[in-house]
């Protein structure tokens, strides 16, 4: 079982290293409002991943690649990616790179940003076209005789890995020293991120069109 766990954990970690919609969302919120506000999005993304982990490892049939629910979820995710990509490009360069925790700032504003980030992260994770397919594929690596206890351990491990990785991303990108160094190229980085999100959506739509 240890060898199987190491294989699943390694595949999951390598997937985390590849930037996707969730990564760009955390980065954008961290640049705009600081890493503390972006932690809401980190938790939302981890919770969304937890939903797919639970569904995939419990064998929910709706997540099969050819099911109508799964195809609908992918199309909804593509629509969300197109929206997010357009927003990134539209608001490129508008991130507030000054101190985000100014003295005298209302506490309710920070809480509002955190809860808004939580909702955005949850929506991003649930509508990310690759999440459902990835976890279904990952669950296929687990042998049929694996005990529920081990599956629970796998799920908790992956949930924690997603949360900790996104928190590290938010902390690194939200650092004011890092932001000051990248202030000159930030608008272009945001445009590139937006273009990548739109391209991902178009690729998934094209693949679905060829399959249907």
Backbone as a ProteinNet text record, in pm:
[ID]
protein_1_A
[PRIMARY]
XXXXXXXXXXXXXXXXXXXXXXXXXXXXXXXXXXXXXXXXXXXXXXXXXXXXXXXXXXXXXXXXXXXXXXXXXXXXXXXXXXXXXXXXXXXXXXXXXXXXXXXXXXXXXXXXXXXXXXXXXXXXXXXXXXXXXXXXXXXXXXXXXXXXXXXXXXXXXXXXXXXXXXXXXXXXXXXXXXXXXXXXXXXXXXXXXXXXXXXXXXXXXXXXXXXX
[TERTIARY]
81.1	0	85.8	202.3	289.3	337	371.7	416.1	304.1	182.5	67.4	44.1	54.5	35.3	139.2	265	371	346.8	294.8	266.5	154	46.2	-66.7	-24.7	50.5	93.5	186.5	276.2	368.8	294.9	198.9	121.2	41.2	-15.5	-94.6	-7	110.8	199.7	249.5	282.3	327.2	216.4	91.7	-20.1	-33.2	-6.2	-12.8	90.3	204.3	312.1	278.8	183.5	149.4	44.9	74.9	-19.8	-150.3	-259.7	-391.8	-480.6	-611.6	-703.3	-700.1	-692.3	-690.6	-565.5	-452.5	-326.5	-336.4	-390	-398.6	-496	-602.7	-696.8	-630.9	-561.2	-491.9	-388.7	-314.2	-212	-274.1	-384.7	-449.8	-503.4	-569.8	-623.8	-512.8	-405.3	-293.4	-226.2	-215	-156.3	-246.5	-377.5	-471.2	-502.8	-512	-559.7	-468	-357.9	-267	-293	-193.5	-201.4	-304.8	-330.2	-429.3	-568.7	-602.9	-733.7	-742.4	-628.9	-627.3	-641.5	-621.9	-635.5	-778.6	-876.2	-1013.9	-1028.1	-966.9	-970	-897.4	-788.8	-714.7	-802.6	-877.5	-965	-1078.4	-1135.1	-1242.1	-1197.3	-1078.2	-1022.8	-1000.8	-947.9	-924.7	-1056.3	-1160.4	-1290.8	-1348.7	-1334.3	-1382.6	-1308.4	-1177	-1099.6	-1145.4	-1180.4	-1228.7	-1356.5	-1443.9	-1567.6	-1535.2	-1442.5	-1406.6	-1331.4	-1248.5	-1175.8	-1274.9	-1371.1	-1471.9	-1553.1	-1594.5	-1675.3	-1596.7	-1471.7	-1390.9	-1356	-1317	-1271.9	-1388.4	-1510	-1626.8	-1697.4	-1644	-1694.4	-1824.9	-1846.3	-1969.4	-1973.5	-2079.9	-2087.6	-2101.1	-2149.7	-2169.7	-2038	-1926.3	-1796.3	-1731.4	-1799.4	-1744.3	-1733	-1629.4	-1595.8	-1706.7	-1789	-1892.2	-2030.5	-2040.6	-2171.3	-2214.6	-2345.9	-2399.5	-2364.1	-2364.2	-2331.6	-2187.8	-2098.4	-1957.3	-1932.6	-1997.2	-1981.2	-2037.7	-2152.7	-2211.8	-2119.4	-2059.7	-1966.5	-1845.6	-1795.4	-1682.1	-1718	-1836.6	-1878.5	-1898.6	-1956.9	-1972.6	-1836.4	-1743	-1608.2	-1539.6	-1561.3	-1501.9	-1559	-1689.7	-1749.9	-1689.8	-1664.6	-1603.1	-1460.5	-1385.8	-1249	-1247.1	-1339.8	-1347.5	-1378.5	-1469.4	-1503.1	-1381.9	-1315.2	-1199.5	-1087.8	-1062.8	-959.1	-988.1	-1114.8	-1153.4	-1136.8	-1170	-1154.8	-1008.3	-923.1	-780.2	-727.5	-764.5	-714.9	-773.9	-902.1	-969.7	-912.2	-879.5	-832	-680.5	-610.3	-463.1	-405.3	-318.3	-253	-328.9	-447.3	-527.1	-506.8	-421.1	-396.1	-330.7	-375.9	-317.4	-190.5	-77.6	49.9	106.9	35.5	79.2	46.6	73.4	39.8	-109.6	-144.1	-284.9	-350.2	-272.1	-326.6	-301.9	-355.8	-333.6	-394.6	-330	-378.4	-513.7	-604.7	-735.8	-833	-790.2	-880.2	-987.1	-1111.7	-1218.6	-1195.2	-1218.5	-1197.7	-1296.8	-1417.1	-1518.6	-1477	-1395.1	-1350.7	-1264.3	-1172.4	-1087.8	-1168	-1266.9	-1350.7	-1433.2	-1483	-1560.9	-1478.1	-1352.5	-1264	-1233.6	-1219	-1187.4	-1303.1	-1426.2	-1542.2	-1567.2	-1542.8	-1557.2	-1455.9	-1333	-1230.6	-1267.9	-1330.7	-1373.6	-1473.5	-1569.7	-1668.4	-1607.4	-1515.8	-1450.2	-1364.8	-1294.8	-1211	-1293.3	-1407.1	-1494.7	-1550.8	-1594.2	-1648.9	-1541.9	-1422.4	-1312.9	-1276.8	-1267.4	-1232.4	-1337.8	-1466.4	-1574.6	-1591.3	-1559.9	-1578.9	-1448.9	-1342.8	-1216.2	-1229.3	-1226.9	-1253.1	-1158.6	-1038.4	-941.5	-954.2	-1019.2	-1021	-1094	-1216.3	-1293.3	-1221.4	-1174.8	-1106.7	-979.1	-905.6	-779.4	-802.6	-899.7	-919.3	-980	-1062.6	-1111	-993.9	-902.9	-785	-696.3	-683	-599.4	-659.2	-792.2	-858.4	-840.1	-821.3	-801.6	-668.1	-576	-446.9	-457.2	-568.2	-585.4	-651.1	-593.3	-644.5	-781.6	-859.6	-996.8	-1004.2	-900.3	-904.5	-849.4	-825.2	-777.4	-887.2	-852.3	-951.1	-1004.3	-1126	-1180.4	-1090.6	-1021.9	-931.4	-817.3	-759.4	-652.1	-704.1	-823.2	-881.2	-906.9	-953.3	-973.9	-841.5	-737.1	-605	-556.9	-576.1	-539.7	-612.3	-743.1	-822.3	-778.2	-755.6	-710.4	-573.5	-486.7	-353	-361.6	-442	-452.4	-521.1	-621.8	-687	-585.9	-507.2	-406.7	-299.7	-259.6	-156	-204.2	-329.8	-385.5	-389.6	-438.8	-451.5	-315.4	-219.9	-87.6	-15.9	-28.2	37.6	-19.2	-152	-212.6	-179.5	-170	-129.6	13	101.6	239	244	162	154.6	106.4	-0.1	-54.5	48.1	117.7	216.6	332.9	379.3	493.9	457.8	345.4	308.8	256.9	196.4	144.8	249.8	373.3	481.4	507.7	507.5	520.9	655.5	759.5	890.2	885.3	820.1	806.3	722.7	613.7	526.5	598.2	678.3	750.3	848.1	909.3	1004	933	808.6	736.3	635.6	639.4	538.7	544.6	662.7	676.7	613.4	624.5	576.1	440.7	385.9	262.4	147.2	122	11.6	25.7	147.8	169	149.6	192.8	172.3	23.3	-55.1	-198.7	-262.7	-216.2	-269.6	-233.8	-110.1	-67.9	-151.1	-173.9	-256.3	-396.9	-453.9	-586.8	-590.5	-487.7	-481.6	-468.6	-392.1	-376.1	-508.4	-584.8	-714.2	-809.6	-812.1	-897.9	-854.1	-722.9	-671.3	-708.4	-697.9	-736.2	-882.9	-968.1	-1110.5	-1134.7	-1068.9	-1088	-1037.7	-929.1	-875.3	-975.6	-1030.8	-1128	-1252.5	-1301.7	-1419.3	-1391.7	-1272.7	-1235.7	-1230.8	-1173.7	-1166.4	-1304.8	-1395.4	-1531.8	-1604.3	-1582.2	-1647.9	-1603.4	-1476.6	-1427.4	-1479.5	-1505.2	-1550	-1698.7	-1777.1	-1922.6	-1968.1
-119.8	0	126.6	117.6	234.4	273	173.7	201.1	265.6	216	273.1	417.6	442.5	578.6	673.7	629.3	715.1	746.9	650.5	672.2	775.3	760	853.3	992.2	998.5	1127.4	1199.6	1124.6	1186.4	1241.6	1163.4	1209.9	1334.5	1335.4	1450.9	1574.4	1557.4	1671.4	1728.7	1643.3	1692	1772.5	1729.1	1804.4	1941.1	1948.7	2076.9	2175.8	2124.2	2212	2278.4	2223.1	2281.2	2390.3	2515.7	2625.8	2602.3	2627.5	2615.1	2728.9	2719.9	2828.1	2862.2	2759.7	2785.1	2862.8	2824.8	2894.4	3041.9	3068.2	3206.3	3288	3224.4	3294.9	3335.2	3242	3272.7	3382.1	3371.8	3472.1	3610	3615.3	3743.3	3807.5	3729.1	3782.6	3824.9	3747.8	3780.6	3910.1	3930.8	4054.6	4174	4152.1	4263.2	4300.7	4201.3	4228.9	4178	4114.1	4061.8	3915.4	3848.7	3704.5	3662.8	3747.5	3710.8	3700.9	3794.4	3788.6	3669.5	3633.6	3522.6	3387.5	3380.4	3251.3	3198.6	3288.8	3243.6	3162.4	3212.4	3139.1	3005.4	3002.6	2878.3	2772.2	2813.1	2718.6	2674.7	2768.9	2734.1	2633.5	2653	2559.8	2422.2	2419.2	2290.9	2218.2	2291.6	2229.3	2172.5	2248	2198.6	2072.2	2072.2	1951.4	1835.6	1866.6	1762.9	1697.8	1778.3	1723.8	1622.7	1659.3	1568.6	1446.3	1464.2	1351.1	1251.1	1301.8	1215.2	1141.9	1216.6	1155.7	1050.4	1084.4	992.5	865	878.9	762.6	679.3	735	656	599.3	627.8	567.3	624.4	755.3	817.7	809.6	751.3	727.2	855.6	963.8	1090.4	1148.8	1104	1157	1077.4	979.1	905.9	999.4	982.4	1078.9	1100.7	999.4	1010.5	1043.7	1068.3	1096.9	1238.9	1260.3	1392.6	1494.3	1450.8	1541.5	1589.7	1496.6	1532.9	1627.4	1601.6	1688.7	1827.4	1832.5	1961.1	2037.5	1965.3	2028.1	2085.3	2012.4	2061.4	2187.1	2188.6	2305.3	2426.7	2402.9	2512.6	2564.4	2472.9	2512.4	2593.9	2557	2632.4	2774.4	2784.7	2917.3	3002.7	2941.1	3013.5	3054.4	2966.9	3000.6	3117.2	3117.5	3228.3	3358.9	3351.1	3470.1	3519.3	3426.4	3464.8	3520.4	3456.8	3506.1	3646.6	3670.3	3805	3907.3	3869.4	3961.4	3991.8	3890.1	3911.7	4013.2	3994	4083.6	4223.6	4229.8	4359.4	4442.6	4378.4	4450.8	4442.6	4405.1	4396.6	4532.6	4531.4	4654.8	4732	4682.1	4756	4704.9	4604.5	4551.8	4657.4	4664.2	4760.3	4701.7	4753.7	4697.3	4769	4866.4	4933.4	4848.5	4899.1	4824	4793.3	4668.8	4629.9	4633.2	4648.7	4652.9	4790.6	4889.9	5026.4	5049.1	5137	5165.4	5233.7	5192.7	5253.3	5193.3	5093.8	5030.1	4953.1	4959.7	4889.3	4738.9	4678.4	4534.1	4457.6	4515.6	4446.1	4429.8	4523	4512.7	4388.8	4365.7	4247.3	4119.1	4117.4	3998.1	3976.4	4086.8	4075.3	4020.5	4066.9	4017.3	3869.7	3828.7	3688	3599.1	3636.8	3554.8	3554.7	3669.1	3674.8	3581.3	3581.6	3490.7	3345.5	3315.1	3177.8	3131.5	3217.5	3181.8	3165.5	3256.1	3247.6	3122.2	3089.1	2969.5	2842.9	2837.9	2721.5	2705.7	2817.8	2812.9	2773.9	2829.7	2798.2	2650.6	2597.6	2456.7	2363.1	2396.3	2310.7	2315.1	2431.8	2447.8	2433.6	2393	2368.5	2238.2	2244.5	2123.6	2008.3	2037.4	1928.7	1856.9	1918	1858.9	1724.8	1722	1597.4	1485.3	1515.1	1413.8	1366.9	1460.2	1424	1329	1360.1	1275.4	1140	1136.3	1006.9	922.1	985.1	913.8	868.6	954.8	921.8	806.1	806.5	698.1	564.1	567.1	441.7	376.1	452.8	396.8	315.5	334.1	266.9	130.9	27.8	-107.9	-123.9	-216.4	-235.1	-283.8	-353.9	-408.1	-311.1	-184.9	-85.2	-56.5	-55.5	-39.2	104	124.4	260.6	350.9	292.9	371.9	432.2	352	402.2	506.9	484.9	582.6	714.8	707.2	828.7	900.6	822.5	881.5	949.6	885.2	945.2	1079.3	1078.4	1198.7	1312.9	1283.3	1386.7	1440	1350.6	1392.7	1489	1455	1539.3	1672.3	1668.9	1793.7	1885.6	1829.9	1910	1961.1	1878.1	1919.3	2035.7	2030.2	2139.6	2268	2258.7	2377.3	2438.4	2357	2408.8	2468	2403.4	2455	2591.3	2604	2731.3	2840.9	2803.1	2901.1	2949.9	2858.4	2897.7	2991.3	2962.1	3048.2	3187.2	3193.3	3322	3399.8	3331.6	3397.3	3451.3	3371.8	3413.9	3529.8	3520.9	3624.1	3749.1	3732.2	3847.7	3925.6	3876.5	3947.9	4081.1	4190.3	4322.8	4342.6	4279.8	4291	4226.7	4110.7	4043.1	4127.6	4185.5	4266.1	4389.2	4452.5	4571.6	4536.5	4419.6	4378.5	4348.9	4300.5	4262.7	4368.1	4486.6	4588.2	4632.8	4631.7	4677.6	4579.4	4452.2	4350.5	4291.7	4336.1	4278.2	4285.3	4399.8	4403.6	4298.7	4278	4178.5	4037.6	4013.5	3882.6	3851.4	3952.4	3931.5	3903.4	3973.5	3948	3807.8	3765.7	3630.8	3526.1	3548.3	3454.5	3445.6	3561.9	3562.7	3487.6	3508.4	3440	3289.1	3245.8	3102.4	3040.1	3109.8	3058.3	3043.1	3143.5	3137.1	3023.1	3006.5	2898.5	2762	2745.4	2618.9	2586.3	2688.8	2668.1	2626.2	2691.2	2658.4	2518.1	2476.3	2340.9	2236.5	2258.3	2162.8	2158.5	2275	2279.7	2205.9	2226.6	2158	2008.1	1964.1	1820.4	1759.1	1832.1	1783.1	1775.2	1876.3	1878.7	1760.5	1723.9	1611.5	1478.1	1473.4	1347.8	1323.6	1432.1	1418.3	1392.8
0	0	0	63.1	68.1	-71.6	-151.6	-288.4	-370.4	-353.1	-423.9	-379.6	-249.6	-198.5	-255.7	-257.8	-311.2	-458.6	-534	-674.7	-691.5	-614.4	-621.8	-575.5	-464.6	-410.4	-507.6	-573.1	-668.2	-789.1	-842.8	-957.9	-921.6	-802.2	-757.6	-741	-682.5	-660.4	-792.9	-887.6	-1018.4	-1087.3	-1068.3	-1126	-1060.1	-930.2	-860.3	-913.3	-958	-1004.9	-1137.6	-1213.5	-1343.3	-1323.6	-1364.2	-1343.2	-1418.4	-1350.7	-1411.5	-1366.9	-1393.6	-1356.8	-1208.1	-1122.4	-978	-937.5	-996.4	-967.6	-1005.7	-1125.5	-1171.8	-1086.6	-1037.9	-952.4	-820.5	-757.9	-632.3	-654.2	-763.7	-793.2	-812.7	-886.9	-915.6	-787.8	-702.4	-577.9	-483.1	-480.1	-393.2	-436.7	-568.3	-619.3	-592.7	-601.1	-590.8	-446.3	-358.1	-223.1	-112.5	-148.4	-47.1	-17	37.3	54.2	157.7	258.7	360.2	300.5	214.5	149	54	-8.5	-104.4	-36.8	96.9	164.1	155.3	140.6	121.7	-5.3	-113.7	-240.3	-226.9	-151.3	-131	-65.2	37.8	105.4	13.2	-63.8	-157	-260.9	-315.1	-414.5	-352.4	-229.9	-162.9	-137.2	-97.6	-73.9	-203.4	-313.1	-442.6	-483.6	-462.6	-491.9	-404.8	-279.1	-189.2	-239.6	-301.3	-358.3	-467.9	-557.5	-666.9	-615.8	-515.7	-457.6	-398.6	-322.8	-261.3	-368.4	-471	-576.8	-654.4	-688.7	-769.9	-693.6	-566.5	-491.3	-436.8	-443.7	-405.4	-527.5	-649.6	-771.2	-822.5	-806	-854.7	-1007.5	-1063	-1207.1	-1287.3	-1225.2	-1297.3	-1345.4	-1286.1	-1325.2	-1437.8	-1492	-1605.9	-1725.7	-1804.1	-1909.1	-2011	-2036.4	-2140.1	-2084.9	-1954.1	-1896.5	-1929.7	-1938.1	-1971	-1863.2	-1736.9	-1626.9	-1639	-1671.6	-1682	-1799.1	-1912	-2028.4	-1999	-1933	-1894.7	-1801.2	-1706.6	-1613.5	-1687	-1784.4	-1861.8	-1941	-2002.6	-2079.4	-1988.8	-1871.9	-1775.8	-1731.5	-1711.3	-1673.5	-1781.3	-1906	-2017	-2022.3	-1998.3	-1994.3	-1884.6	-1769.8	-1658.6	-1691.1	-1757	-1795.5	-1893.6	-1988.2	-2083.1	-2010.3	-1913.4	-1834.9	-1755.3	-1684.8	-1603.6	-1691.2	-1805.9	-1896	-1944.1	-1978.9	-2022.2	-1911.9	-1787.7	-1675	-1648.4	-1657.7	-1637	-1738.1	-1865.2	-1969.8	-1953.9	-1922.4	-1909	-1795.6	-1683.4	-1565.9	-1548.6	-1653.7	-1645.9	-1607.3	-1507.6	-1464.3	-1359.5	-1320	-1221.1	-1079.9	-1061.8	-928.2	-841.9	-718.3	-625	-566.7	-609.4	-564.2	-443.8	-394.1	-273.4	-152.6	-31.4	88.7	93	111.9	107.6	244.7	347.2	482.8	541.2	478.5	522.4	659.1	738.6	871.7	862	949.2	950.9	852	775.4	679.6	755.6	713.8	784.8	786.3	902.5	913.6	828	810.2	731.4	586.7	537	399.3	380	475.2	465	473.7	563.8	576.5	450.3	393.8	271	156.6	145.4	41	61.1	188.1	216.6	175.2	212.2	178.2	28.4	-35.6	-181.2	-247.2	-194.4	-245.7	-224.5	-109.3	-82.1	-187.5	-218.5	-320	-457.2	-493.3	-623.6	-633.5	-524.6	-525.2	-537.5	-465.3	-473.2	-613.8	-672.6	-808.1	-909.4	-893.2	-984.7	-978.7	-857.6	-842.6	-897	-873.4	-920.1	-1071.1	-1131.3	-1275.2	-1354.3	-1287.2	-1355.9	-1435.3	-1568.7	-1648.6	-1620.6	-1575.9	-1559.6	-1426	-1326.5	-1193.4	-1189.3	-1242.9	-1238.2	-1312.2	-1433.2	-1513.6	-1445.8	-1384.4	-1320.7	-1203.8	-1119	-1001.2	-1037.2	-1141.3	-1188.4	-1238.1	-1311.7	-1361.2	-1245.6	-1145.5	-1030.5	-951.3	-938.5	-864.4	-933.5	-1066.7	-1140.4	-1106.5	-1048.1	-1008	-879	-808.3	-679.4	-702.4	-648.9	-668.9	-603.6	-657.5	-611.7	-467	-418.2	-283.1	-178.4	-218.6	-122	-20.4	106.6	212.6	216.8	269.6	284.1	368.1	465.5	548.6	468.4	380.2	294.2	196.8	141.9	50.5	122.2	246.3	325.5	348	375.5	394.8	267.7	152.4	24.4	5.8	32.8	13.8	103.7	231.3	325.1	285.7	240.7	198.5	79.9	-20.4	-139.7	-108.2	-20.1	22	89.1	181.1	251.6	156	60.1	-35.4	-120.5	-167.8	-247.9	-165.8	-43.7	41.9	72.8	112.7	149	27.9	-88.5	-208.4	-246.6	-245.2	-281.6	-179.5	-52.3	49.6	25.5	-13.7	-45.3	-165.7	-267.3	-385.5	-346.2	-265.3	-221.7	-140.2	-50.6	34.2	-47.4	-145.1	-226.2	-317.8	-385	-481.5	-411.9	-293.3	-220.7	-144.8	-145.4	-77.5	-147.3	-71.9	-131.7	-202	-152	-219	-356.9	-363.9	-492.6	-587.7	-536.1	-621.1	-674.8	-590.7	-637.2	-748.7	-739	-843	-975.3	-965.7	-1087	-1131.2	-1068	-1099.3	-1244.6	-1304.1	-1442.3	-1541.6	-1511.6	-1607	-1566.9	-1452.7	-1403.2	-1503.7	-1567.3	-1664	-1774.2	-1821.4	-1926.5	-1872.8	-1747.6	-1686.8	-1674.5	-1637.5	-1624.1	-1760.1	-1862.1	-1996.5	-2044	-2015.5	-2054	-1979.8	-1849.4	-1771.6	-1830.6	-1865	-1924.4	-2056.1	-2139.2	-2268.5	-2250.1	-2148.6	-2122.4	-2080.6	-1995.2	-1951.8	-2070.3	-2157.9	-2276.5	-2367.9	-2383.8	-2468.1	-2411.6	-2278.2	-2215.7	-2243	-2231.9	-2257.5	-2401.5	-2494.9	-2636	-2668.3	-2605	-2626.7	-2578.3	-2458.6	-2404.8	-2491.1	-2535.1	-2622.4	-2753	-2810.5	-2934.1	-2915.6	-2801.7	-2776	-2759.4	-2691.9	-2675.4	-2809.5	-2894.6	-3026.2	-3111.7	-3103.4	-3180.4	-3128.8	-2996.7	-2935.9	-2954.6	-2963.7	-2974.2	-3116.9
[MASK]
++++++++++++++++++++++++++++++++++++++++++++++++++++++++++++++++++++++++++++++++++++++++++++++++++++++++++++++++++++++++++++++++++++++++++++++++++++++++++++++++++++++++++++++++++++++++++++++++++++++++++++++++++++

